[in-house]
């Protein structure tokens, strides 16, 4: 599968599971069941993406561009905001290094593309930062946008990258 094709499959799979009102039943850690909504914005055009890249002197990764061409922003499981091109500007974080773009927020977490890494040919360009973290304190998610989004939807928007640190004590302490 070529880079960027997973976006379509992931979003199509999610949409097939949605109820007619745009909601989905999810099970989170500890057995909690919730009915959460998803909404998707209209697609961006190639011209809008090209203009954004030109005006902001950046090169957005192909898989992220494919997402924008499918939906110029989305809200998934209510708490995950995937920003539109306009949102990238509105939520621009001046504390991030040049070439780093905050593309999403999830509760107290920011998801950031490091276009500098992408330009060098490294496809693991996505980072997670808590709301107060500097970029240097962020977590490299070892994924590109489409793999991260696919995993996040499979995990029903749980922070799967934190699971490796979740031992038995974590579950007993946090789930009681």
N, C-alpha and C positions, 0 to 999 in steps of 0.2 A: 504494500500500500504506500502510495506516495505521501509526502508531507502535505498536510492540509485536508486529506480526504477523510480522516477520522472525525473531523468536526461534523460533517453532514450526517454520518452514521450515528454519532453520539446524540446529536440533537433530535434526529428522527426517532431514535429509540426512546428518548425521554418523552417526546410528544405523544408517541403511541401509548404510553402508560398513563397519560394525563386523563382525568375525568373531563366530561364535557364543559365543566365550569373552570377548567385550567388548574385544578387541584390534584394532588397526589397524596396518598397515604404513605408515610415513611416511618420506619422504626429506627430510633436513635439508640445510643449506648444506654445500657441498663433497662432495655425493654420499653422505653417510652414511645408511644405511638402518637403521631401528629398528622393532621391534615394540612398540608402546606400548598401555597399557590406558586405558579410559575407564569411569567409573562415575557413576551418577546417583542422587541421593537422592529420596525420595518428595516429592510436592508440598507446599508450604505452603498453608494455607487463607487466604481473604481476611481472616478474623477474626485470624489470627496476624499478618498483614501490618499490618492496621489497629492492632492492639495495639502492635506494634513502633513504628510511626510515632507513636502517641500517647505511649508511654512515653519515646521518645527525641526527641520534639518535632521531627520531620523529615517531609519529604514525599519518599518514594522515587519515582524516575521510573517512568512507566508501563511502559516496556519492561523495566526491571529487575524490576518487580512481576510482569510476565508470565513472566519466567524463573522467579521463585520459585514461581509458581502451577504451572509445569510441573515444576520440580525445585528443591527447597529445598536447593540446593547440588549441586556436581558436582566431579569430578576428571577433567580432560580431558588426554589425552596424558601422563598420569602427573604432570607437573610443574605444571600449572595447577590451583590450588585455587580454585574459586568458592564462597565461603562461604555457609552456610545462615544463617538469621536468628540462630540461636544462635551461629554462628561470628562474625557481625558484632559480637556482644557480647563473645565470648571474645577476639577479636583486635582489639578497639577500641584505636586508637592515640592515646594522650593528647597526642602532639605535634602532631596535626592540628588545624587551626582548627575551631571549632564549625561544624557543618553539613557537614563533610567526613567521609565514611565509607569505610573501607578494605573493599572487597568481594571482593578476590581477591589471591592471591599467586602469583607465577610465578618460581621460582628466587630471584634476589635483587631482585625487583621487586614493588612494591605497586601495585595498581590502585585508584584512589580516585574516588568520586562526590562532586562538589561540589554539594550540594543547594541552596546559595545561588544558584548560577548557574541551576540548573534552575528554581527558583522565579521567576526573572526572565524565564523563557520561552526561554532559550538551551538548545538541545538538544545542544550540544557541551560536555558537563559532565564528561567523563571525563579523568582525569589519571594519569600513570605516574610513580612515584617509585622510585628505587633504595632499597635497604634503609636507607641512611644519609642520604638526602636529606630536607631539610625540604620542606614543601609549596611554598614559594616557589621552590625549585629543580626542581620537577617539570616534566614535559613535558605540555602540553595535547595530548591525542590527537586533538582536532578530530573527536570522534565521540561518539555516545551509546552505551549499553551494547550494544544489539543490532547496531549497525554494527561496533563493535569486536570483538564475539564472532564475527560472521560473517567478518570479515577475518582474525581470528586462526585460525579453523578452516581457512579456505582456505589460509593460510600455514603450516598444520600446526604451529601454536603457536610459530612463529619470531617474534621481535620485529620485525614488519614496519615499525613506525614508525621503526626505526633504519636501515632500508635506504637511505634517501636519503643517509646519510653513509658508506655502504659503497662505496668506489671500488675500482679495480683493485688498488691497493696493499693495501687491507684484505684482499681475498681472497687475494692472494699471501702476505701475512704470516700471517694467521690460519688458512689452510687447509693450510699446509705441515707 
